[in-house]
Amino acid sequence: MDRVACVDVPALPLQLLLARESIERGHPAAVVDRDDPQGRILWVNEAARGLGILAGQRYAAGLS
């Protein structure tokens, strides 16, 4: 019998970034759709949200 499973992993790209880059807990991190000032922020961690950086903002706005 074949089985199908569905797994919902919230913010998987952010989790992969944090694991791969060894970003210390408590430091802000974000995933953007492109490395360009007009790129959109897709996911942010708790530390970034605490600084006012939100998903949907432009990359330039997050840097400022």
Secondary structure, 3 states (H helix, E strand, C coil): CCCCCCCCCCCHHHHHHHHHHCCCCCCCCEEECCCCCCCEEEEECHHHHHCCCCCCCEHHHHHC
